[in-house]
Amino acid sequence: MKVALPVSAAFPSDGGGYTFESEIVAALLDLAPETHHEITIFSATAGSESAAATHPNLTIVHPPSQLMTGALRGALRRGMGLAHRGHPKLSSQADKLQAAFVRHFIVKSRFDFSWVLAPAALIQCPKHHTPYALTIWDLQHRLQPYFPEISQGREWGKRERFYANNLKRATYVVTGTERGKVEIERFYQIAPERIRVIPFPTPRLGDAIATRSHREIANQPATKEELLAQHGLPSRYFFYPAQFWPHKNHYTLLKAFKTLVDQQGEDVALVLTGSDKGNAGYIKQLIHDLDLTAKVHILGFVSKEDLANLYKHALALVFPTHFGPDNLPPLEAFSLGCPVIASQVPGAAEQLGNAALLVDQRDAAQMAGAMKSVYEDEALRHDLIQKGLTRAKSWQPQDYAKQLITLLDEFESIRYCWPNSTSHAGNT
């Protein structure tokens, strides 16, 4: 089949969506010789086309390059970059322009199927013309509608209309856990046969360090001491990489950390990374009010290399989010030998197994107790590290990509019941 795979996230600052999509795209590049499907990936990441140059059955199209040529191409790329770095109106216009181009491309080129790795990419698919699979991360607007990021303005209604309209038309609805499947069935009455569980893969952040160029290595800390000096950190710190959304629950983490500091009186720090999504000012004020200014280090958005090193040298990842069931940071931590303390949201035990300490994300005292245990008990840290590494190896991006290809194989004979693509001619 001719398969379109639109990518929604173009910049690392887009967070987990960027990480997830880029990992699957990289895995598909590795597996391209093993599939007979003609897969076209639509990516706004500049320079990505060359990555697929040696694979005749896998193509990467860069829509901004197709939309404009010459000097205007560079202007468009810079404009899209500016849009995604903090200009919502420009970002919306850039997304709409790219989406219109991709939809037209898919229809004109007579694609058989579209695979959507993130809901935001569905805008690029001509849903009434082409069957599609839709990957669902969470349905938290139904479970926790009070968080402002999913309730203010028109956001709740937009999400509800999106899922109500698009899940029922999807050929496959893909989720990472059985818990996610239950929620999709419960809220939208989707036939269970059309819901497929494919666990989220472990991001390969460690590869970011191994594959750095000489120029990149010159600008990155090579040792723990250099990393600590670069960011002004003490040798022992807990780590939480998360965009500053209310549901990320920095509040309870700070309350727990305050309890730990008051009990321990040691030189331990908390390191926070991530872009501001409107809640950073409140969190900074809370840090001041708790008298933690000297103990909490907010680094903002950091490079993939710095992120990997921060995981590697942390006492533990503390991940108190209210949202789930699928989350990527604990998997990143597992792969880099970082112990994990995570919130016990529904589905967390299924995703993380016994490799993490699960705590009630609403209970600061319980979270502080878990942090204290990891701080004091080296045997516990070692046990969590080993279990995490085992979990990380059990499900890699290539495994996810293979399951994706398996579903394409499964649907192929159904798709050829009616004509559409040029590839159909070869299967008559």
Secondary structure per residue as TSV (DSSP state, phi and psi in degrees):
chain	resnum	aa	ss	phi	psi
A	1	M	-	360.0	156.2
A	2	K	E	-90.4	118.5
A	3	V	E	-119.2	128.6
A	4	A	E	-98.1	136.0
A	5	L	E	-129.7	91.9
A	6	P	E	-78.9	138.8
A	7	V	-	-107.1	131.6
A	8	S	-	-91.0	-35.7
A	9	A	-	-98.7	121.2
A	10	A	-	-102.7	-12.4
A	11	F	S	-131.9	142.5
A	12	P	G	-55.3	-29.9
A	13	S	G	-67.9	-9.5
A	14	D	G	-71.4	-9.7
A	15	G	T	86.1	-141.6
A	16	G	H	-60.0	-33.3
A	17	G	H	-61.1	-42.4
A	18	Y	H	-63.2	-46.1
A	19	T	H	-60.0	-48.7
A	20	F	H	-62.6	-51.0
A	21	E	H	-63.6	-42.9
A	22	S	H	-66.6	-33.8
A	23	E	H	-65.8	-43.4
A	24	I	H	-68.9	-39.0
A	25	V	H	-61.3	-44.5
A	26	A	H	-62.0	-39.4
A	27	A	H	-67.2	-38.1
A	28	L	H	-65.3	-35.2
A	29	L	H	-61.2	-41.9
A	30	D	H	-65.5	-35.4
A	31	L	H	-95.0	0.7
A	32	A	G	-51.9	-41.0
A	33	P	G	-65.8	-14.7
A	34	E	G	-94.0	-2.1
A	35	T	-	-122.2	146.4
A	36	H	-	-93.0	-7.1
A	37	H	S	-71.5	145.9
A	38	E	E	-93.1	105.0
A	39	I	E	-104.9	126.8
A	40	T	E	-114.8	121.2
A	41	I	E	-100.8	125.9
A	42	F	E	-100.0	107.6
A	43	S	-	-126.7	133.1
A	44	A	-	-84.0	-0.3
A	45	T	S	-74.5	120.2
A	46	A	T	-63.3	139.5
A	47	G	T	82.7	1.4
A	48	S	G	-74.6	-19.6
A	49	E	G	-60.5	-37.0
A	50	S	G	-65.4	-23.4
A	51	A	G	-63.6	-26.8
A	52	A	G	-105.3	11.3
A	53	A	T	-61.4	-29.5
A	54	T	T	-93.4	4.1
A	55	H	-	-112.6	104.4
A	56	P	T	-64.0	-23.1
A	57	N	T	-103.3	11.8
A	58	L	E	-139.4	124.7
A	59	T	E	-125.7	141.5
A	60	I	E	-113.1	122.5
A	61	V	E	-105.6	132.3
A	62	H	-	-104.8	97.7
A	63	P	H	-52.3	-42.5
A	64	P	H	-58.1	-35.6
A	65	S	H	-68.0	-32.4
A	66	Q	H	-77.4	-30.2
A	67	L	H	-73.5	-36.4
A	68	M	-	-139.6	153.7
A	69	T	-	-124.2	170.5
A	70	G	T	62.6	-141.8
A	71	A	H	-64.5	-31.2
A	72	L	H	-68.2	-25.8
A	73	R	H	-61.7	-47.7
A	74	G	H	-62.7	-38.5
A	75	A	H	-63.8	-40.1
A	76	L	H	-65.5	-43.7
A	77	R	H	-59.8	-44.8
A	78	R	H	-65.2	-38.4
A	79	G	H	-64.1	-41.0
A	80	M	H	-67.7	-38.3
A	81	G	H	-63.0	-43.7
A	82	L	H	-61.6	-41.0
A	83	A	H	-59.8	-46.9
A	84	H	H	-78.0	-9.9
A	85	R	T	-96.2	13.9
A	86	G	T	141.7	14.4
A	87	H	-	-122.7	89.1
A	88	P	H	-55.9	-40.7
A	89	K	H	-66.5	-43.6
A	90	L	H	-63.4	-40.3
A	91	S	H	-61.3	-43.5
A	92	S	H	-62.2	-42.5
A	93	Q	H	-66.6	-40.2
A	94	A	H	-63.3	-42.8
A	95	D	H	-63.0	-42.5
A	96	K	H	-65.7	-38.8
A	97	L	H	-64.4	-45.8
A	98	Q	H	-64.7	-42.1
A	99	A	H	-61.5	-42.2
A	100	A	H	-63.0	-40.2
A	101	F	H	-63.4	-46.1
A	102	V	H	-66.8	-42.4
A	103	R	H	-58.4	-45.2
A	104	H	H	-63.9	-40.3
A	105	F	H	-62.1	-45.2
A	106	I	H	-63.6	-43.3
A	107	V	H	-68.1	-47.4
A	108	K	H	-62.3	-37.9
A	109	S	T	-87.9	1.0
A	110	R	T	57.1	58.0
A	111	F	-	-73.1	150.1
A	112	D	S	-86.4	-29.4
A	113	F	E	-157.7	150.4
A	114	S	E	-123.5	134.6
A	115	W	E	-112.2	120.5
A	116	V	E	-109.2	111.1
A	117	L	S	-81.1	-20.1
A	118	A	S	-143.3	139.2
A	119	P	G	-51.9	-34.8
A	120	A	G	-63.2	-19.9
A	121	A	G	-83.0	-10.6
A	122	L	G	-65.3	-23.3
A	123	I	G	-60.6	-21.0
A	124	Q	G	-86.4	-1.1
A	125	C	S	-107.1	136.0
A	126	P	-	-80.6	83.5
A	127	K	T	-60.6	-30.0
A	128	H	T	-83.3	-4.9
A	129	H	T	-113.6	-28.1
A	130	T	S	-131.4	128.6
A	131	P	-	-59.7	150.3
A	132	Y	E	-147.3	154.3
A	133	A	E	-107.9	139.8
A	134	L	E	-125.1	122.9
A	135	T	E	-88.9	129.1
A	136	I	-	-109.2	128.0
A	137	W	-	-87.4	-47.0
A	138	D	-	-162.7	164.4
A	139	L	-	-125.9	45.0
A	140	Q	H	-70.1	-17.8
A	141	H	H	-64.6	-24.6
A	142	R	H	-82.5	-35.6
A	143	L	H	-88.0	-35.2
A	144	Q	-	-136.5	66.3
A	145	P	T	-71.9	-4.5
A	146	Y	T	-82.2	-16.8
A	147	F	S	-66.7	133.5
A	148	P	H	-60.8	-31.5
A	149	E	H	-67.2	-16.8
A	150	I	H	-120.4	7.1
A	151	S	H	-123.8	-29.5
A	152	Q	S	-74.2	153.4
A	153	G	T	61.7	-132.8
A	154	R	T	-105.4	12.3
A	155	E	H	-62.7	-44.7
A	156	W	H	-61.3	-46.2
A	157	G	H	-63.6	-38.2
A	158	K	H	-62.1	-44.3
A	159	R	H	-64.9	-43.7
A	160	E	H	-65.1	-43.0
A	161	R	H	-63.5	-39.9
A	162	F	H	-59.8	-53.1
A	163	Y	H	-70.0	-40.2
A	164	A	H	-62.5	-38.1
A	165	N	H	-80.5	-35.4
A	166	N	H	-100.5	-28.7
A	167	L	T	-65.3	-38.7
A	168	K	T	-72.5	-18.9
A	169	R	T	-92.5	-12.6
A	170	A	-	-69.6	140.4
A	171	T	S	-66.1	-48.2
A	172	Y	E	-129.7	141.1
A	173	V	E	-111.1	121.5
A	174	V	E	-109.6	132.9
A	175	T	E	-137.6	163.8
A	176	G	S	-89.8	-13.4
A	177	T	S	-141.9	160.9
A	178	E	H	-64.1	-33.2
A	179	R	H	-60.4	-42.9
A	180	G	H	-61.3	-38.7
A	181	K	H	-62.5	-43.6
A	182	V	H	-59.4	-42.6
A	183	E	H	-66.3	-39.7
A	184	I	H	-64.2	-44.0
A	185	E	H	-63.4	-42.6
A	186	R	H	-66.9	-45.4
A	187	F	H	-86.1	-29.2
A	188	Y	H	-126.9	7.5
A	189	Q	-	51.8	46.8
A	190	I	-	-86.6	137.3
A	191	A	-	-58.8	129.0
A	192	P	G	-59.1	-26.9
A	193	E	G	-64.2	-22.8
A	194	R	G	-95.5	-1.0
A	195	I	E	-102.2	122.4
A	196	R	E	-117.2	133.0
A	197	V	E	-96.1	116.4
A	198	I	-	-126.5	108.8
A	199	P	-	-57.0	143.0
A	200	F	-	-60.7	136.1
A	201	P	-	-81.9	162.9
A	202	T	-	-77.2	118.8
A	203	P	-	-61.2	145.2
A	204	R	-	-96.0	58.9
A	205	L	H	-63.8	-32.8
A	206	G	H	-59.9	-30.1
A	207	D	H	-65.7	-25.1
A	208	A	H	-62.4	-34.0
A	209	I	H	-77.6	-43.4
A	210	A	H	-66.0	-28.7
A	211	T	T	-104.6	14.9
A	212	R	-	-66.8	147.3
A	213	S	-	-77.7	167.7
A	214	H	H	-61.0	-36.8
A	215	R	H	-66.0	-41.2
A	216	E	H	-66.7	-40.9
A	217	I	H	-61.2	-36.5
A	218	A	H	-64.8	-25.8
A	219	N	T	-102.3	5.4
A	220	Q	S	-120.4	146.5
A	221	P	-	-65.8	134.7
A	222	A	-	-94.2	-22.1
A	223	T	S	-128.0	167.6
A	224	K	H	-60.3	-41.3
A	225	E	H	-61.5	-40.1
A	226	E	H	-68.0	-39.0
A	227	L	H	-62.5	-47.1
A	228	L	H	-62.8	-41.6
A	229	A	H	-66.1	-39.6
A	230	Q	H	-60.6	-39.6
A	231	H	H	-105.3	3.1
A	232	G	T	65.7	43.3
A	233	L	-	-106.5	149.5
A	234	P	-	-74.8	171.9
A	235	S	S	-72.1	-21.7
A	236	R	E	-120.9	119.9
A	237	Y	E	-150.7	149.8
A	238	F	E	-93.2	155.9
A	239	F	E	-131.5	137.2
A	240	Y	E	-141.5	101.5
A	241	P	E	-91.1	113.7
A	242	A	-	-162.5	140.4
A	243	Q	-	-60.1	150.8
A	244	F	B	-84.8	72.8
A	245	W	-	-101.7	151.8
A	246	P	G	-56.9	-38.6
A	247	H	G	-69.1	-13.6
A	248	K	G	-71.1	-14.8
A	249	N	-	66.1	41.2
A	250	H	H	-60.5	-27.6
A	251	Y	H	-56.4	-56.3
A	252	T	H	-65.9	-36.2
A	253	L	H	-60.7	-43.4
A	254	L	H	-66.4	-38.1
A	255	K	H	-63.2	-41.0
A	256	A	H	-66.6	-42.1
A	257	F	H	-65.0	-37.3
A	258	K	H	-60.4	-42.7
A	259	T	H	-61.7	-43.7
A	260	L	H	-62.1	-45.4
A	261	V	H	-63.1	-42.6
A	262	D	H	-65.3	-33.0
A	263	Q	H	-79.4	-42.2
A	264	Q	H	-85.4	-42.8
A	265	G	-	62.9	21.3
A	266	E	S	-99.7	171.5
A	267	D	S	-84.5	71.5
A	268	V	E	-116.4	144.0
A	269	A	E	-125.5	168.2
A	270	L	E	-122.4	126.2
A	271	V	E	-110.1	126.2
A	272	L	E	-116.7	132.4
A	273	T	E	-127.3	162.4
A	274	G	-	129.2	159.1
A	275	S	-	-82.2	153.3
A	276	D	B	-78.1	122.7
A	277	K	S	-111.7	27.4
A	278	G	S	108.0	-8.9
A	279	N	-	-111.8	-1.5
A	280	A	H	-64.8	-38.5
A	281	G	H	-60.1	-42.4
A	282	Y	H	-63.4	-42.0
A	283	I	H	-67.5	-39.3
A	284	K	H	-64.2	-39.1
A	285	Q	H	-65.6	-39.4
A	286	L	H	-63.3	-40.9
A	287	I	H	-59.0	-42.6
A	288	H	H	-65.1	-45.7
A	289	D	H	-63.8	-31.0
A	290	L	T	-87.3	3.2
A	291	D	T	58.0	45.4
A	292	L	-	-114.8	12.2
A	293	T	T	-55.7	-38.4
A	294	A	T	-79.1	-12.0
A	295	K	T	-105.7	-19.5
A	296	V	E	-109.2	125.8
A	297	H	E	-113.3	115.4
A	298	I	E	-100.0	112.1
A	299	L	E	-97.5	-8.4
A	300	G	E	71.9	-155.5
A	301	F	S	-74.7	132.3
A	302	V	-	-122.6	161.0
A	303	S	-	-67.3	163.8
A	304	K	H	-62.3	-37.0
A	305	E	H	-66.0	-44.8
A	306	D	H	-63.8	-40.0
A	307	L	H	-59.0	-46.7
A	308	A	H	-61.0	-42.8
A	309	N	H	-68.7	-35.1
A	310	L	H	-64.5	-39.2
A	311	Y	H	-61.4	-49.4
A	312	K	H	-59.3	-34.3
A	313	H	H	-103.1	3.7
A	314	A	S	-79.6	153.8
A	315	L	S	-62.3	-41.0
A	316	A	E	-172.2	155.5
A	317	L	E	-80.8	130.5
A	318	V	E	-112.2	119.4
A	319	F	E	-125.4	87.1
A	320	P	-	-95.7	22.1
A	321	T	-	-53.9	151.0
A	322	H	S	-90.1	-11.2
A	323	F	-	-102.2	152.0
A	324	G	-	-170.4	-165.8
A	325	P	S	-86.3	-13.4
A	326	D	-	-102.2	127.1
A	327	N	-	-140.3	142.9
A	328	L	S	-91.4	-38.2
A	329	P	H	-53.5	-40.8
A	330	P	H	-60.7	-35.1
A	331	L	H	-68.7	-38.8
A	332	E	H	-60.1	-44.7
A	333	A	H	-62.8	-43.8
A	334	F	H	-52.5	-47.2
A	335	S	H	-67.7	-19.8
A	336	L	T	-110.3	15.7
A	337	G	T	70.2	33.3
A	338	C	-	-109.3	122.6
A	339	P	-	-59.3	153.3
A	340	V	E	-125.3	129.0
A	341	I	E	-114.0	120.2
A	342	A	E	-133.1	156.5
A	343	S	E	-70.9	146.1
A	344	Q	-	-90.8	52.2
A	345	V	-	-65.1	153.4
A	346	P	T	-54.0	127.8
A	347	G	T	98.5	-14.1
A	348	A	H	-64.8	-42.3
A	349	A	H	-63.3	-35.9
A	350	E	H	-67.0	-42.6
A	351	Q	H	-74.6	-39.5
A	352	L	H	-103.1	-15.3
A	353	G	T	62.2	-143.6
A	354	N	T	-95.6	16.6
A	355	A	S	-88.2	-3.5
A	356	A	S	-131.8	153.0
A	357	L	E	-85.1	117.1
A	358	L	E	-97.2	132.0
A	359	V	E	-130.6	158.1
A	360	D	-	-68.7	116.9
A	361	Q	T	-67.5	-10.4
A	362	R	T	-95.3	-8.1
A	363	D	-	-108.9	98.4
A	364	A	H	-63.8	-35.6
A	365	A	H	-65.7	-42.5
A	366	Q	H	-65.7	-38.7
A	367	M	H	-66.4	-40.6
A	368	A	H	-63.7	-37.9
A	369	G	H	-63.0	-41.0
A	370	A	H	-65.5	-41.1
A	371	M	H	-63.6	-41.2
A	372	K	H	-63.0	-40.8
A	373	S	H	-62.2	-45.1
A	374	V	H	-67.3	-36.6
A	375	Y	H	-63.5	-40.4
A	376	E	H	-95.6	-26.0
A	377	D	-	-107.1	97.6
A	378	E	H	-66.3	-33.5
A	379	A	H	-65.0	-38.9
A	380	L	H	-64.0	-44.1
A	381	R	H	-58.6	-45.7
A	382	H	H	-63.0	-41.2
A	383	D	H	-64.0	-43.6
A	384	L	H	-64.8	-39.0
A	385	I	H	-62.0	-46.6
A	386	Q	H	-66.0	-42.1
A	387	K	H	-65.6	-37.1
A	388	G	H	-65.1	-42.5
A	389	L	H	-63.3	-39.3
A	390	T	H	-63.8	-44.3
A	391	R	H	-63.5	-39.7
A	392	A	H	-62.1	-38.2
A	393	K	H	-75.8	-16.0
A	394	S	H	-77.0	-19.5
A	395	W	S	-149.8	101.6
A	396	Q	-	-103.5	166.0
A	397	P	H	-54.9	-35.6
A	398	Q	H	-63.0	-34.5
A	399	D	H	-64.5	-41.8
A	400	Y	H	-63.8	-45.6
A	401	A	H	-63.2	-36.6
A	402	K	H	-64.6	-39.0
A	403	Q	H	-66.0	-37.9
A	404	L	H	-58.9	-48.0
A	405	I	H	-64.4	-36.7
A	406	T	H	-60.8	-41.4
A	407	L	H	-67.6	-35.1
A	408	L	H	-63.2	-42.8
A	409	D	H	-60.4	-41.9
A	410	E	H	-62.7	-40.2
A	411	F	H	-83.8	-15.1
A	412	E	H	-56.5	-46.8
A	413	S	H	-65.8	-31.5
A	414	I	H	-69.0	-43.1
A	415	R	H	-62.3	-31.0
A	416	Y	T	-83.5	12.5
A	417	C	T	-75.9	-12.5
A	418	W	S	-142.8	150.4
A	419	P	-	-77.6	148.2
A	420	N	-	-160.5	-65.4
A	421	S	S	-93.1	165.4
A	422	T	G	-66.9	-24.5
A	423	S	G	-69.3	-18.5
A	424	H	G	-63.1	-33.6
A	425	A	G	-59.5	-31.1
A	426	G	G	-81.7	0.1
A	427	N	G	-119.8	15.9
A	428	T	-	-86.9	360.0
